[in-house]
Amino acid sequence: MLYIGCHLSTSKGFTAMGKKALELGANTFQYFTRNPRGGKRKPWNQEDVNGLFQIIKDHEFGPLIAHAPYTLNPASNKSYVVEFAQEAIREDLERLEQLPLSYYNFHPGSHVGQGEDQGI
């Protein structure tokens, strides 16, 4: 099966994203796990997520893609930046355990002059 999707806003919740995807003719979508340029994540609303689960089941959606914020930089030379990246990734992956068949997309960051070996 071919899965076609788009990037959707979480501002109105998971059920709304599922409905918007259907409206656009999509059978999957990507969303940011939290503000793309910040660190706060929205509270989890299980009823809202259950609404999305029903849409996924009824319309044979493919895997969803959760996109981490652009501000993650686990390769940074600043400990607070690395700590934020580790915490955000951990939190995001814990939430994804509740959204089966989801993928996680993140940008690994920049070594900021430390060299590739140190960044990796």
SULSUL-V627219 format. One line per field, one symbol per residue. burial: I if it has 24 or more other C-alpha atoms within 12 Angstrom, else O. Layout:
burial = ???
This chain:
burial = OOOOIIOIIIOOIIIIIIIIIIOOOIIIIIIIIIOOOOIOOOOOOOOOIOOIIOIIOOOOIIIIIIIIIIIIIIIIOOOOOOOIIIOIIOIIIOIIOOIOOIIIOIOOOIOOOOOOOOOO
